Amino acid sequence: KDSKAAKDEL
Amino acid sequence: MNVFRLAGDMMHLLSIVVLLLKITGIKSCRGISLKTQELYLLVFITRYLDIFTNFVSLYNTVMKLVFLGTSSAIVYYMRYDRIIKLTYDKEQDTFKYLLLVAPSAVLALATSHVYTVLEVLWTFSIYLEAVAIMPQLVLLQRTQNIDNLTGNYVFLLGSYRGLYILNWIYRFFTEKHYRQWLVWTCGVVQTIIYCDFFYYYFLSWQNNEKLALPA
């Protein structure tokens, strides 16, 4: 779950 | 998106613009590490493989394409431009790729959240980005008379990392499910790597002297 959240950053 | 994230992205973009201006404007890539630039290109390629499958926003997609395009252009100029390639300090830029790529790959395989190709490569890109500046910092130490553009390039890149940390702190307090230890740890490590550079950058700025890093 946590790695999904970072996908909105560059 | 918060103001820290936006400012961070703009610093990142600006750093690339400064570098491209230096390279194409004065037709010289003196003091710039091709190894660092190639590692960044690898970071962008492995991280943005999801560009067409995971749509976040038009902003994100455009920025990803810009980063891929500009970093490819920089590598192209340094390797193949008839005039620019002559100014590359090849003998000084001796950092071994494997020293950074191998540990990043091992860590990515060991700690990836899910074992899909995209996810492992994404994790790899997070680790690699944290250390990709090292060949550049080593080269700066060896370069006499660092020109302003090169110093500013590294400064802008470091600012981008610092602003991302502020962005994470902000998101930590404003978003419920924002817990990303991997990204945070790598981001903090990456910013710490710049500390020494920042110290000398401010020192030279304060004393109005040319930037020089002690070997």
Backbone of each chain as ProteinMPNN parsed JSONL, in Angstrom:
{"seq_chain_A": "KDSKAAKDEL", "coords_chain_A": {"N_chain_A": [[0.823, -1.203, 0.0], [1.902, 1.284, 0.847], [3.806, 1.867, -1.13], [2.341, 2.394, -3.354], [1.242, 4.9, -2.89], [3.34, 6.677, -3.232], [3.569, 6.888, -5.904], [2.381, 9.069, -7.015], [4.167, 11.044, -7.022], [7.157, 12.581, -8.426]], "CA_chain_A": [[0.0, 0.0, 0.0], [2.67, 2.529, 0.941], [4.536, 2.228, -2.339], [1.363, 2.941, -4.306], [1.024, 6.306, -2.595], [4.452, 7.483, -3.726], [3.524, 6.944, -7.365], [1.879, 10.35, -7.511], [5.275, 12.002, -7.036], [7.994, 12.365, -9.617]], "C_chain_A": [[0.868, 1.269, 0.0], [3.366, 2.894, -0.369], [3.595, 2.783, -3.403], [1.234, 4.46, -4.14], [2.114, 7.189, -3.191], [4.402, 7.661, -5.236], [2.933, 8.251, -7.893], [2.961, 11.431, -7.45], [6.203, 11.682, -8.199], [9.337, 11.7, -9.317]], "O_chain_A": [[0.604, 2.209, -0.75], [3.506, 4.073, -0.694], [4.016, 3.561, -4.259], [1.131, 5.2, -5.118], [1.848, 8.317, -3.606], [5.118, 8.496, -5.787], [2.982, 8.508, -9.096], [2.709, 12.589, -7.783], [6.061, 10.658, -8.867], [10.128, 11.465, -10.231]]}, "seq_chain_B": "MNVFRLAGDMMHLLSIVVLLLKITGIKSCRGISLKTQELYLLVFITRYLDIFTNFVSLYNTVMKLVFLGTSSAIVYYMRYDRIIKLTYDKEQDTFKYLLLVAPSAVLALATSHVYTVLEVLWTFSIYLEAVAIMPQLVLLQRTQNIDNLTGNYVFLLGSYRGLYILNWIYRFFTEKHYRQWLVWTCGVVQTIIYCDFFYYYFLSWQNNEKLALPA", "coords_chain_B": {"N_chain_B": [[-1.565, 18.586, -4.57], [1.099, 20.072, -2.847], [2.716, 23.216, -1.92], [5.426, 22.852, -1.42], [6.14, 20.547, -2.776], [5.598, 21.376, -5.414], [7.4, 23.518, -5.645], [9.748, 22.091, -5.298], [9.74, 20.406, -7.571], [9.952, 22.398, -9.499], [12.483, 23.434, -8.955], [13.977, 21.214, -9.625], [13.44, 21.033, -12.356], [14.472, 23.489, -13.136], [17.168, 23.098, -12.523], [17.907, 21.309, -14.485], [17.419, 22.828, -16.757], [19.33, 24.855, -16.392], [21.643, 23.318, -16.635], [21.41, 22.368, -19.27], [21.477, 24.804, -20.614], [24.045, 25.634, -20.021], [25.555, 23.605, -21.259], [24.735, 23.708, -24.013], [24.86, 26.41, -24.532], [27.485, 27.492, -23.907], [28.824, 25.562, -25.16], [30.136, 23.554, -23.715], [30.867, 20.966, -21.432], [32.319, 20.898, -19.238], [33.386, 19.827, -16.044], [31.028, 18.505, -15.549], [29.57, 15.452, -14.682], [29.345, 12.727, -16.711], [28.671, 10.228, -15.927], [26.96, 10.533, -13.704], [24.848, 11.81, -15.067], [24.048, 9.78, -16.82], [23.23, 7.894, -14.988], [21.044, 9.216, -13.868], [19.377, 9.256, -16.09], [18.881, 6.542, -16.295], [17.546, 6.221, -13.865], [15.199, 7.711, -14.355], [14.125, 6.294, -16.538], [13.659, 3.721, -15.42], [11.897, 4.386, -13.397], [9.721, 5.64, -14.584], [8.382, 3.827, -16.166], [5.776, 3.265, -15.923], [4.391, 5.159, -17.216], [2.356, 5.18, -19.194], [0.513, 3.464, -18.172], [-0.207, 4.082, -15.587], [-1.957, 6.598, -14.901], [-1.73, 9.706, -13.416], [-1.89, 12.562, -13.326], [-2.165, 15.221, -15.724], [-0.119, 17.0, -15.402], [1.838, 15.396, -14.067], [2.377, 13.471, -16.082], [3.339, 15.058, -18.19], [5.604, 16.212, -16.965], [7.125, 13.912, -16.483], [7.692, 13.122, -19.111], [9.165, 15.34, -19.888], [11.398, 15.184, -18.171], [12.488, 12.725, -18.999], [13.068, 13.332, -21.667], [14.802, 15.615, -21.53], [16.943, 14.607, -20.003], [17.853, 12.601, -21.641], [18.695, 14.159, -23.78], [20.823, 15.585, -22.629], [22.661, 13.522, -22.078], [23.051, 12.657, -24.676], [24.263, 14.954, -25.904], [26.65, 15.1, -24.396], [27.912, 12.699, -24.971], [27.906, 12.448, -27.802], [27.907, 14.894, -29.247], [29.809, 16.697, -31.523], [31.496, 18.884, -30.789], [30.971, 19.407, -28.077], [31.543, 16.995, -26.74], [34.261, 16.943, -26.611], [34.934, 18.487, -24.461], [34.465, 17.089, -22.238], [35.436, 15.821, -19.091], [36.814, 13.148, -19.127], [38.847, 11.557, -17.996], [38.849, 12.297, -15.378], [36.403, 11.627, -14.437], [35.808, 9.134, -12.86], [34.322, 7.445, -11.293], [32.883, 4.316, -10.376], [30.238, 2.805, -12.078], [29.09, 0.411, -11.272], [29.414, 0.278, -8.559], [27.358, 1.751, -7.549], [25.071, 0.942, -8.924], [24.869, -1.872, -8.519], [24.481, -2.339, -5.622], [22.029, -0.958, -5.396], [20.375, -2.486, -7.019], [20.427, -4.954, -5.687], [19.313, -4.229, -3.209], [16.807, -3.398, -4.107], [15.732, -5.795, -5.037], [15.629, -7.126, -2.654], [13.916, -5.668, -1.027], [11.594, -4.908, -2.325], [8.192, -3.973, -2.594], [6.146, -5.401, -3.879], [6.509, -8.239, -5.987], [6.767, -7.556, -8.929], [7.842, -6.818, -12.249], [7.743, -4.057, -12.864], [7.428, -2.914, -10.319], [9.73, -3.703, -8.9], [11.685, -2.461, -10.452], [10.923, 0.169, -10.083], [11.421, 0.49, -7.338], [14.166, 0.084, -7.401], [14.885, 2.403, -8.786], [14.391, 4.346, -6.88], [16.335, 3.832, -4.926], [18.63, 4.138, -6.497], [18.484, 6.814, -7.314], [19.06, 8.116, -4.967], [21.81, 7.942, -4.676], [22.944, 8.698, -7.056], [24.147, 11.175, -7.53], [26.701, 11.065, -6.634], [29.063, 10.483, -8.359], [29.169, 12.99, -9.614], [29.696, 14.757, -7.481], [32.18, 13.865, -6.666], [33.636, 14.422, -8.966], [33.418, 17.213, -8.958], [35.007, 17.853, -6.776], [37.456, 17.345, -7.839], [37.688, 19.199, -9.796], [39.191, 22.143, -10.776], [38.547, 25.636, -10.467], [35.569, 25.729, -10.572], [32.824, 26.424, -12.569], [30.226, 28.971, -12.349], [27.707, 28.089, -13.287], [27.837, 25.299, -13.08], [28.133, 24.969, -10.311], [25.707, 26.139, -9.502], [23.932, 24.4, -10.705], [24.252, 21.97, -9.229], [23.528, 22.959, -6.76], [20.808, 23.664, -7.171], [19.742, 21.17, -7.674], [20.159, 19.921, -5.23], [18.506, 21.536, -3.668], [16.027, 20.841, -4.632], [15.807, 18.25, -3.597], [15.786, 18.819, -0.835], [13.406, 20.306, -0.632], [11.558, 18.358, -1.284], [11.628, 16.805, 0.992], [10.439, 18.54, 2.849], [7.935, 18.558, 1.664], [7.184, 15.892, 2.137], [7.029, 15.882, 4.926], [4.948, 17.666, 5.267], [2.873, 16.26, 3.95], [2.762, 14.055, 5.555], [1.522, 14.991, 7.862], [-0.87, 15.928, 6.859], [-2.135, 14.014, 5.33], [-3.88, 11.017, 5.709], [-3.103, 8.301, 5.142], [-0.328, 8.294, 4.588], [2.449, 6.898, 4.553], [5.642, 6.226, 3.989], [8.227, 4.638, 4.257], [10.472, 3.72, 2.811], [10.825, 5.537, 0.633], [11.185, 7.876, 2.081], [13.482, 7.338, 3.664], [15.464, 6.982, 1.698], [15.323, 9.479, 0.495], [16.171, 11.185, 2.536], [18.771, 10.253, 2.973], [19.85, 10.906, 0.488], [19.702, 13.686, 0.584], [21.426, 14.245, 2.675], [23.833, 13.583, 1.532], [24.349, 15.823, 0.043], [25.024, 17.748, 1.911], [27.686, 18.508, 2.603], [28.506, 19.716, 0.218], [26.684, 21.873, 0.114], [27.522, 23.36, 2.309], [30.053, 24.359, 1.499], [29.236, 25.737, -0.733], [27.61, 27.815, 0.272], [29.511, 29.064, 1.811], [31.326, 30.048, -0.129], [29.644, 31.766, -1.402], [28.997, 33.598, 0.552], [31.473, 34.72, 1.108], [31.959, 35.771, -1.278], [33.542, 34.419, -3.107], [35.05, 32.225, -5.55], [33.569, 29.018, -6.026], [34.998, 26.238, -4.447], [35.775, 22.919, -3.798], [37.212, 21.217, -1.108], [39.669, 18.698, -1.547]], "CA_chain_B": [[-0.133, 18.897, -4.562], [1.38, 21.226, -1.986], [3.656, 24.21, -2.446], [6.805, 22.336, -1.32], [6.304, 19.616, -3.885], [5.66, 22.15, -6.655], [8.671, 24.244, -5.641], [10.777, 21.066, -5.494], [9.737, 20.039, -8.99], [10.441, 23.527, -10.291], [13.94, 23.458, -8.752], [14.516, 20.1, -10.399], [13.349, 21.448, -13.743], [15.41, 24.594, -13.317], [18.535, 22.569, -12.519], [18.128, 20.7, -15.791], [17.499, 23.937, -17.717], [20.648, 25.476, -16.192], [22.656, 22.422, -17.192], [21.285, 22.377, -20.728], [21.942, 26.11, -21.074], [25.503, 25.621, -19.94], [26.112, 22.706, -22.266], [24.495, 24.155, -25.387], [25.204, 27.826, -24.656], [28.922, 27.716, -24.032], [29.372, 24.385, -25.841], [31.097, 22.9, -22.84], [30.289, 20.217, -20.325], [33.405, 20.794, -18.275], [32.951, 19.73, -14.653], [29.794, 17.74, -15.43], [29.818, 14.021, -14.728], [28.482, 11.957, -17.615], [28.175, 9.056, -15.183], [25.766, 10.968, -12.974], [23.765, 12.065, -16.021], [23.542, 8.492, -17.317], [22.505, 7.249, -13.896], [19.732, 9.872, -13.781], [18.565, 8.767, -17.202], [18.457, 5.198, -15.885], [16.546, 6.424, -12.801], [13.933, 8.142, -14.971], [13.576, 5.213, -17.364], [13.129, 2.637, -14.59], [10.794, 4.864, -12.569], [8.564, 6.118, -15.349], [7.857, 2.795, -17.049], [4.32, 3.222, -15.772], [3.877, 6.427, -17.738], [1.099, 5.041, -19.94], [-0.426, 2.569, -17.487], [-0.645, 4.641, -14.318], [-2.163, 8.029, -15.118], [-2.009, 10.446, -12.18], [-2.387, 13.867, -13.764], [-1.498, 15.704, -16.924], [1.123, 17.573, -14.893], [2.804, 14.314, -13.852], [2.764, 12.851, -17.348], [4.165, 16.006, -18.929], [6.894, 16.32, -16.282], [7.876, 12.678, -16.734], [8.203, 13.183, -20.48], [10.202, 16.38, -19.92], [12.604, 14.657, -17.522], [13.072, 11.709, -19.88], [13.584, 13.992, -22.862], [15.954, 16.475, -21.263], [18.119, 13.862, -19.559], [18.39, 11.939, -22.847], [19.401, 15.177, -24.563], [22.101, 15.879, -21.964], [23.561, 12.385, -22.321], [23.389, 12.693, -26.104], [25.237, 16.023, -26.133], [27.945, 14.803, -23.783], [28.547, 11.551, -25.62], [28.009, 12.43, -29.254], [28.078, 16.171, -29.951], [31.174, 16.815, -32.048], [32.283, 19.866, -30.045], [30.759, 19.305, -26.628], [32.171, 15.805, -26.162], [35.695, 17.206, -26.405], [35.138, 19.207, -23.199], [34.127, 16.194, -21.127], [36.619, 15.396, -18.316], [36.66, 11.699, -19.022], [39.857, 10.945, -17.12], [38.547, 12.64, -13.978], [35.082, 11.09, -14.091], [36.201, 7.718, -12.798], [33.471, 6.686, -10.372], [32.406, 3.079, -11.007], [28.784, 2.638, -12.098], [28.689, -0.816, -10.591], [29.425, 0.56, -7.129], [26.06, 2.328, -7.195], [23.984, 0.182, -9.538], [24.736, -3.206, -7.929], [23.773, -2.315, -4.334], [20.644, -0.532, -5.61], [19.641, -3.637, -7.571], [20.284, -5.957, -4.623], [18.333, -3.706, -2.246], [15.48, -3.401, -4.731], [15.251, -7.178, -5.044], [15.414, -7.574, -1.276], [12.921, -4.903, -0.264], [10.458, -4.47, -3.129], [6.885, -4.136, -1.974], [5.5, -6.483, -4.613], [7.497, -8.694, -6.959], [6.473, -7.445, -10.35], [8.975, -6.149, -12.89], [7.588, -2.619, -12.71], [7.588, -2.507, -8.922], [11.14, -3.869, -8.542], [12.436, -1.407, -11.137], [10.576, 1.432, -9.418], [12.175, 0.503, -6.085], [15.558, 0.274, -7.83], [15.077, 3.814, -9.152], [14.408, 5.141, -5.645], [17.671, 3.66, -4.34], [19.67, 4.68, -7.372], [18.445, 8.275, -7.315], [19.665, 8.604, -3.728], [23.276, 7.966, -4.751], [23.405, 9.012, -8.417], [24.897, 12.428, -7.574], [28.064, 10.878, -6.119], [30.125, 10.756, -9.341], [29.231, 14.431, -9.847], [30.349, 15.413, -6.351], [33.6, 13.494, -6.72], [34.227, 15.184, -10.066], [33.519, 18.613, -8.526], [36.177, 17.958, -5.894], [38.683, 17.294, -8.647], [37.69, 20.274, -10.781], [39.643, 23.465, -10.372], [37.733, 26.668, -11.087], [34.214, 25.292, -10.883], [32.116, 27.624, -13.035], [29.002, 29.261, -11.603], [26.577, 27.279, -13.732], [27.968, 23.964, -12.526], [27.812, 25.088, -8.889], [24.272, 26.375, -9.37], [23.234, 23.165, -11.085], [24.245, 21.048, -8.092], [22.76, 23.607, -5.702], [19.378, 23.535, -7.484], [19.394, 19.755, -7.518], [20.087, 19.686, -3.79], [17.317, 22.232, -3.163], [14.888, 19.996, -5.002], [15.698, 17.174, -2.611], [15.391, 19.4, 0.447], [11.991, 20.673, -0.7], [10.76, 17.135, -1.247], [11.51, 16.382, 2.388], [9.387, 19.391, 3.425], [6.698, 18.034, 1.088], [6.81, 14.657, 2.842], [6.609, 16.251, 6.287], [3.625, 18.256, 5.094], [1.91, 15.205, 3.619], [2.659, 13.173, 6.725], [0.561, 15.563, 8.798], [-2.151, 16.29, 6.26], [-2.79, 12.878, 4.681], [-4.007, 9.915, 6.676], [-2.365, 7.074, 4.85], [0.899, 8.627, 3.882], [3.597, 6.333, 5.279], [6.501, 5.644, 2.962], [9.566, 4.612, 4.863], [11.519, 3.535, 1.797], [11.036, 6.792, -0.08], [11.702, 8.853, 3.035], [14.861, 7.024, 4.037], [16.328, 7.276, 0.553], [15.322, 10.925, 0.297], [16.989, 11.814, 3.572], [20.16, 9.888, 2.646], [20.238, 11.691, -0.681], [19.896, 15.089, 0.98], [22.621, 14.305, 3.517], [24.994, 13.547, 0.634], [24.586, 17.18, -0.44], [25.316, 18.685, 3.003], [29.048, 18.996, 2.473], [28.507, 20.639, -0.908], [25.95, 23.077, 0.521], [28.375, 24.102, 3.227], [31.054, 25.117, 0.744], [28.516, 26.624, -1.647], [27.24, 29.008, 1.024], [30.756, 29.721, 2.216], [31.859, 30.779, -1.272], [28.667, 32.819, -1.699], [29.12, 34.583, 1.612], [32.764, 35.407, 0.978], [32.077, 36.256, -2.642], [34.681, 33.763, -3.758], [34.687, 31.128, -6.432], [33.351, 27.766, -5.315], [36.03, 25.205, -4.554], [35.578, 21.896, -2.781], [38.489, 20.641, -0.707], [39.777, 17.295, -1.964]], "C_chain_B": [[0.112, 20.154, -3.716], [2.505, 22.085, -2.572], [5.11, 23.71, -2.411], [7.114, 21.402, -2.487], [6.468, 20.385, -5.195], [7.0, 22.895, -6.752], [9.825, 23.273, -5.891], [10.883, 20.669, -6.957], [10.306, 21.158, -9.853], [11.963, 23.675, -10.166], [14.607, 22.38, -9.609], [14.562, 20.47, -11.892], [14.384, 22.537, -14.062], [16.858, 24.088, -13.369], [18.876, 21.99, -13.886], [18.261, 21.775, -16.869], [18.873, 24.613, -17.629], [21.74, 24.625, -16.84], [22.622, 22.424, -18.72], [21.77, 23.701, -21.32], [23.458, 26.175, -21.082], [26.084, 24.812, -21.098], [25.945, 23.252, -23.68], [24.935, 25.604, -25.598], [26.688, 28.046, -24.834], [29.63, 26.507, -24.642], [30.436, 23.68, -25.001], [30.374, 22.153, -21.738], [31.373, 19.987, -19.275], [32.861, 20.747, -16.857], [31.663, 18.951, -14.45], [30.105, 16.255, -15.601], [28.821, 13.33, -15.653], [27.894, 10.757, -16.874], [26.927, 9.407, -14.4], [24.597, 11.173, -13.933], [23.177, 10.761, -16.559], [22.767, 7.753, -16.234], [21.124, 7.893, -13.728], [18.813, 9.409, -14.909], [18.021, 7.371, -16.863], [17.381, 5.277, -14.791], [15.192, 6.765, -13.433], [13.301, 7.012, -15.787], [12.941, 4.136, -16.479], [11.941, 3.109, -13.746], [9.539, 5.164, -13.369], [8.047, 5.098, -16.363], [6.336, 2.734, -17.011], [3.627, 4.409, -16.438], [2.537, 6.284, -18.475], [0.079, 4.151, -19.225], [-0.976, 3.174, -16.203], [-0.788, 6.161, -14.448], [-2.527, 8.712, -13.8], [-2.609, 11.807, -12.514], [-1.63, 14.266, -15.017], [-0.132, 16.282, -16.545], [2.198, 16.494, -14.742], [3.311, 13.731, -15.167], [3.694, 13.781, -18.137], [5.556, 16.106, -18.296], [7.75, 15.076, -16.522], [8.497, 12.708, -18.133], [9.328, 14.215, -20.597], [11.503, 15.854, -19.307], [13.289, 13.604, -18.393], [13.738, 12.362, -21.086], [14.842, 14.789, -22.586], [17.166, 15.659, -20.812], [18.707, 13.056, -20.72], [19.212, 12.934, -23.659], [20.773, 15.468, -23.958], [23.111, 14.764, -22.236], [24.0, 12.375, -23.789], [24.468, 13.745, -26.392], [26.624, 15.644, -25.614], [28.671, 13.66, -24.474], [28.846, 11.783, -27.086], [28.195, 13.776, -29.936], [29.555, 16.392, -30.257], [32.051, 17.744, -31.2], [32.199, 19.622, -28.536], [31.508, 18.113, -26.019], [33.669, 16.009, -25.887], [35.97, 17.863, -25.047], [34.844, 18.329, -21.988], [35.402, 15.683, -20.437], [36.592, 13.886, -18.077], [37.622, 11.069, -18.006], [39.563, 11.19, -15.643], [37.27, 11.963, -13.485], [35.17, 9.572, -13.97], [35.333, 6.864, -11.893], [32.905, 5.449, -11.08], [30.881, 2.961, -10.909], [28.341, 1.496, -11.178], [28.572, -0.626, -9.085], [28.079, 1.108, -6.659], [24.903, 1.472, -7.702], [23.774, -1.171, -8.837], [24.034, -3.183, -6.562], [22.304, -1.892, -4.483], [19.798, -1.7, -6.113], [19.396, -4.687, -6.495], [19.222, -5.506, -3.613], [16.915, -3.719, -2.821], [14.887, -4.8, -4.719], [14.883, -7.638, -3.637], [14.217, -6.893, -0.624], [11.687, -4.497, -1.066], [9.136, -4.857, -2.474], [6.126, -5.324, -2.562], [6.503, -6.939, -5.665], [6.955, -8.736, -8.38], [7.637, -6.659, -10.939], [8.921, -4.636, -12.65], [7.901, -2.152, -11.296], [9.055, -2.626, -8.486], [11.976, -2.764, -9.197], [12.154, -0.043, -10.519], [11.377, 1.574, -8.111], [13.659, 0.74, -6.359], [15.827, 1.758, -8.118], [15.129, 4.71, -7.92], [15.789, 5.049, -4.994], [18.731, 4.349, -5.191], [19.672, 6.213, -7.365], [19.166, 8.848, -6.092], [21.18, 8.778, -3.858], [23.84, 8.441, -6.094], [24.247, 10.285, -8.497], [26.372, 12.215, -7.202], [29.178, 11.055, -7.156], [30.289, 12.249, -9.607], [29.963, 15.147, -8.704], [31.841, 15.099, -6.311], [34.304, 14.294, -7.818], [34.402, 16.66, -9.686], [34.736, 18.832, -7.639], [37.465, 18.024, -6.698], [38.794, 18.453, -9.613], [38.185, 21.571, -10.171], [38.773, 24.481, -11.089], [36.363, 26.173, -11.525], [33.453, 26.522, -11.379], [30.767, 27.754, -12.328], [27.844, 28.352, -11.985], [26.636, 25.878, -13.146], [27.611, 23.964, -11.039], [26.319, 25.27, -8.684], [23.463, 25.14, -9.727], [23.13, 22.219, -9.884], [23.434, 21.643, -6.936], [21.252, 23.453, -5.931], [18.894, 22.1, -7.279], [19.258, 19.402, -6.035], [18.858, 20.345, -3.177], [16.056, 21.433, -3.45], [14.71, 18.876, -3.98], [15.227, 17.69, -1.259], [13.905, 19.739, 0.476], [11.083, 19.446, -0.694], [10.601, 16.629, 0.182], [10.44, 17.224, 3.092], [8.009, 18.926, 2.936], [6.234, 16.778, 1.827], [6.346, 14.95, 4.259], [5.187, 16.812, 6.237], [2.57, 17.171, 4.849], [1.694, 14.256, 4.796], [1.575, 13.68, 7.677], [-0.802, 15.844, 8.188], [-2.869, 15.118, 5.602], [-2.764, 11.679, 5.611], [-3.089, 8.743, 6.371], [-1.103, 7.352, 4.075], [2.096, 8.167, 4.701], [4.489, 5.644, 4.264], [7.937, 5.604, 3.43], [10.678, 4.528, 3.834], [11.862, 4.858, 1.113], [11.654, 7.837, 0.85], [13.171, 8.606, 3.363], [15.815, 7.39, 2.908], [16.432, 8.78, 0.331], [16.212, 11.64, 1.296], [18.475, 11.508, 3.312], [20.674, 10.762, 1.512], [20.534, 13.142, -0.293], [21.154, 15.249, 1.828], [23.891, 14.331, 2.652], [25.359, 14.956, 0.15], [25.123, 18.133, 0.631], [26.677, 19.344, 2.865], [29.135, 20.041, 1.35], [27.845, 21.96, -0.526], [26.803, 23.978, 1.402], [29.369, 24.978, 2.459], [30.426, 26.09, -0.246], [28.155, 27.93, -0.937], [28.463, 29.807, 1.457], [31.3, 30.588, 1.082], [30.95, 31.961, -1.612], [28.82, 33.961, -0.707], [30.4, 35.412, 1.46], [32.993, 35.963, -0.412], [33.293, 35.68, -3.367], [34.178, 32.681, -4.695], [34.542, 29.844, -5.621], [34.521, 26.809, -5.545], [35.788, 24.193, -3.448], [36.927, 21.318, -2.403], [38.534, 19.16, -1.076], [39.782, 16.371, -0.754]], "O_chain_B": [[-0.584, 21.16, -3.857], [3.143, 21.731, -3.563], [5.923, 24.089, -3.253], [8.184, 21.456, -3.093], [7.361, 20.088, -5.989], [7.647, 22.902, -7.799], [10.768, 23.598, -6.613], [11.978, 20.604, -7.516], [11.042, 20.912, -10.808], [12.646, 23.997, -11.138], [15.649, 22.602, -10.225], [15.559, 20.255, -12.581], [15.061, 22.509, -15.089], [17.669, 24.58, -14.154], [19.989, 22.157, -14.384], [19.089, 21.666, -17.773], [19.499, 24.905, -18.648], [22.639, 25.142, -17.503], [23.661, 22.475, -19.378], [22.391, 23.727, -22.382], [24.074, 26.695, -22.013], [26.975, 25.267, -21.815], [26.897, 23.261, -24.461], [25.335, 25.984, -26.699], [27.118, 28.699, -25.785], [30.858, 26.426, -24.647], [31.483, 23.27, -25.502], [29.392, 22.643, -21.178], [31.34, 19.009, -18.527], [31.98, 21.528, -16.499], [31.236, 18.749, -13.313], [30.804, 15.852, -16.53], [27.615, 13.345, -15.41], [26.775, 10.326, -17.151], [25.945, 8.665, -14.425], [23.476, 10.755, -13.641], [21.964, 10.644, -16.736], [21.779, 7.074, -16.514], [20.143, 7.194, -13.475], [17.618, 9.197, -14.701], [16.855, 7.067, -17.113], [16.427, 4.498, -14.792], [14.169, 6.175, -13.084], [12.09, 6.8, -15.731], [11.825, 3.688, -16.744], [11.067, 2.307, -13.415], [8.424, 4.965, -12.886], [7.353, 5.463, -17.312], [5.693, 2.226, -17.93], [2.432, 4.632, -16.248], [1.684, 7.168, -18.389], [-1.084, 4.09, -19.626], [-2.076, 2.829, -15.772], [0.139, 6.912, -14.145], [-3.505, 8.345, -13.149], [-3.692, 12.157, -12.045], [-0.577, 13.708, -15.324], [0.862, 16.092, -17.245], [3.32, 16.65, -15.223], [4.511, 13.524, -15.348], [4.707, 13.343, -18.681], [6.565, 16.087, -19.001], [8.958, 15.18, -16.738], [9.665, 12.367, -18.316], [10.312, 14.001, -21.306], [12.581, 16.058, -19.864], [14.514, 13.589, -18.514], [14.842, 11.983, -21.474], [15.834, 14.667, -23.306], [18.295, 15.974, -21.188], [19.919, 12.85, -20.78], [20.286, 12.604, -24.162], [21.764, 15.583, -24.679], [24.264, 15.025, -22.579], [25.163, 12.118, -24.102], [25.467, 13.451, -27.048], [27.632, 15.838, -26.293], [29.899, 13.652, -24.552], [29.898, 11.378, -27.581], [28.603, 13.815, -31.097], [30.42, 16.291, -29.386], [33.208, 17.429, -30.924], [33.205, 19.628, -27.826], [32.042, 18.21, -24.915], [34.257, 15.335, -25.041], [37.091, 17.809, -24.541], [34.961, 18.776, -20.847], [36.319, 15.184, -21.089], [36.373, 13.423, -16.958], [37.249, 10.166, -17.258], [39.963, 10.414, -14.774], [37.08, 11.753, -12.287], [34.693, 8.828, -14.826], [35.59, 5.669, -11.743], [32.497, 5.524, -12.24], [30.307, 3.009, -9.82], [27.371, 1.603, -10.428], [27.757, -1.267, -8.42], [27.709, 0.941, -5.497], [23.895, 1.295, -7.019], [22.636, -1.571, -8.59], [23.081, -3.935, -6.36], [21.435, -2.408, -3.78], [18.656, -1.881, -5.691], [18.303, -5.244, -6.395], [18.353, -6.282, -3.214], [15.95, -4.013, -2.116], [13.704, -4.984, -4.432], [13.958, -8.427, -3.446], [13.57, -7.48, 0.243], [10.815, -3.808, -0.536], [9.0, -5.929, -1.885], [5.546, -6.136, -1.84], [7.268, -6.126, -6.183], [6.719, -9.802, -8.948], [8.33, -5.929, -10.231], [9.92, -4.018, -12.283], [8.554, -1.128, -11.097], [9.565, -1.752, -7.784], [12.87, -2.201, -8.565], [13.045, 0.804, -10.441], [11.933, 2.634, -7.821], [14.322, 1.495, -5.647], [16.868, 2.294, -7.738], [15.832, 5.721, -7.916], [16.347, 6.058, -4.563], [19.608, 5.047, -4.68], [20.734, 6.836, -7.406], [19.792, 9.906, -6.158], [21.763, 9.657, -3.224], [25.054, 8.57, -6.255], [24.999, 10.452, -9.457], [27.198, 13.097, -7.434], [30.166, 11.725, -6.857], [31.405, 12.728, -9.804], [30.763, 16.048, -8.951], [32.659, 15.953, -5.968], [35.419, 14.78, -7.63], [35.403, 17.283, -10.041], [35.411, 19.857, -7.731], [38.434, 18.669, -6.298], [39.856, 18.683, -10.191], [37.653, 22.037, -9.164], [38.307, 24.225, -12.199], [36.037, 26.197, -12.712], [33.432, 27.549, -10.702], [30.238, 26.785, -11.783], [27.09, 27.898, -11.124], [25.608, 25.323, -12.757], [26.889, 23.089, -10.561], [25.726, 24.642, -7.807], [22.428, 24.869, -9.118], [22.047, 21.729, -9.565], [22.739, 20.92, -6.222], [20.508, 23.149, -4.999], [17.795, 21.857, -6.781], [18.349, 18.671, -5.643], [18.235, 19.785, -2.275], [15.144, 21.357, -2.626], [13.592, 18.59, -3.552], [14.375, 17.079, -0.614], [13.224, 19.498, 1.473], [9.974, 19.49, -0.162], [9.555, 16.086, 0.539], [9.626, 16.689, 3.844], [7.044, 18.903, 3.7], [5.047, 16.615, 2.109], [5.389, 14.346, 4.743], [4.34, 16.471, 7.063], [1.508, 17.173, 5.472], [0.6, 13.729, 5.003], [0.807, 12.894, 8.23], [-1.787, 15.986, 8.913], [-4.068, 15.197, 5.338], [-1.74, 11.373, 6.222], [-2.38, 8.255, 7.251], [-0.835, 6.735, 3.044], [2.685, 8.947, 5.449], [4.132, 4.591, 3.735], [8.758, 6.436, 3.042], [11.708, 5.188, 3.969], [13.027, 5.246, 1.026], [12.54, 8.59, 0.446], [13.993, 9.523, 3.345], [16.844, 8.028, 3.132], [17.505, 9.293, 0.015], [16.921, 12.584, 0.947], [19.325, 12.392, 3.418], [21.785, 11.289, 1.567], [21.491, 13.745, -0.779], [21.862, 16.25, 1.723], [24.875, 14.994, 2.979], [26.524, 15.246, -0.118], [25.623, 19.209, 0.303], [26.816, 20.561, 2.99], [29.749, 21.097, 1.506], [28.377, 23.034, -0.807], [26.802, 25.2, 1.254], [29.509, 26.171, 2.73], [31.002, 27.131, -0.56], [28.367, 29.016, -1.476], [28.459, 31.038, 1.471], [31.69, 31.734, 1.308], [31.415, 33.013, -2.05], [28.779, 35.135, -1.075], [30.405, 36.627, 1.656], [34.039, 36.539, -0.711], [33.971, 36.367, -4.131], [33.017, 32.277, -4.632], [35.281, 29.606, -4.665], [34.968, 26.6, -6.673], [35.616, 24.568, -2.288], [37.713, 20.963, -3.281], [37.538, 18.452, -0.928], [39.867, 15.152, -0.907]]}, "name": "protein", "num_of_chains": 2, "seq": "KDSKAAKDELMNVFRLAGDMMHLLSIVVLLLKITGIKSCRGISLKTQELYLLVFITRYLDIFTNFVSLYNTVMKLVFLGTSSAIVYYMRYDRIIKLTYDKEQDTFKYLLLVAPSAVLALATSHVYTVLEVLWTFSIYLEAVAIMPQLVLLQRTQNIDNLTGNYVFLLGSYRGLYILNWIYRFFTEKHYRQWLVWTCGVVQTIIYCDFFYYYFLSWQNNEKLALPA"}
